[in-house]
Amino acid sequence: MIKSMTGYGKTVVDITGRRLTVEIKTLNSKQLDLNLKIPGYFREKEWEVRTLLTQRLERGKIDFYIGTEVTGEMLSYSINHELAKKYAEELKALSGELHLKDASDMLSLVVKMPDVMQTSRDEMGEDDWSVIRGAIAEAISQTDEFRIHEGKVLEDDMLMRVHSILQLLDAILPYETNRINELRERLIKDFAKFAGDFNGSAPDQNRFEQEIIYYLEKLDITEEKVRLLKHCQYFLETLQDTGTQGKKLGFVTQEMGREINTIGSKASDAEIQKIVVQMKDELEKIKEQLGNIL
């Protein structure tokens, strides 16, 4: 099964006094690149969140976000008296330095200072965490389903392109047969012309035949065609395997490219070269798709 590294999942859950939105976005990346944006009171659970994401999503650039919205339910408040007194003293001292006589808004300023007002929403019980953990798991499942759907689109495209390479491979055969015959005739003709320039002894005909055989064997592309066929078949088989196959398929395409390049370098035929160019084009498009596969 092929999965894309592009995915999205979102869940909303209500707990006491809060509504939380869990959102996951994933994009392609060679390694795991995990970015968490969560409220401060989740920090003690950060490692567990990272473990959940890593186990299920494995690889890619993963942006994880938890947003908090306070609901209409009344929450308990408390005042940090020591901190409030410290702020008040500092503000009074500042007022004196600036020669400000009116300090009637002092209390309203103090209660607005950071961490003076403390609420119960900065605390999270195990029951709350159990609900939130379920929401995270649901968002991960949605992201995974999104990846599977996108992976099917990529799989269909790559299947089409591999079959196109196989069709192009078959199209080489008629040109390959003509190529060998034409090369042999040209060499014989050139040899006859070359032999006519000799006075007296002519070149060894048997040695010439041996050289022709050696030369034609060096240009033979049968082995490359067979290996390319095997690599294409292995690619198709790997597409159907379970688990993540992106890196494995990348290695297979490297071998496919090596055989296609060798066929092109040995071809010595304009028509075969055209077919090789088409094969390379299909293979490059496959490689582009593999860049987004898990």
Secondary structure, 3 states (H helix, E strand, C coil): CCCECCEEEEEEEEECCEEEEEEEEEECCCCEEEEEECCHHHHHHHHHHHHHHHHHHCCEEEEEEEEEEECCCCCCEEECHHHHHHHHHHHHHHHHHCCCCCCCCHHHHHHHCCCCEEEHHHCCCHHHHHHHHHHHHHHHHHHHHHHHHHHHHHHHHHHHHHHHHHHHHHHCHHHHHHHHHHHHHHHHHHHHHHHCCCCCCCCCHHHHHHHHHHHHHHHCCHHHHHHHHHHHHHHHHHHCCCCCCHHHHHHHHHHHHHHHHHHHHHHCCHHHHHHHHHHHHHHHHHHHHHCCEC
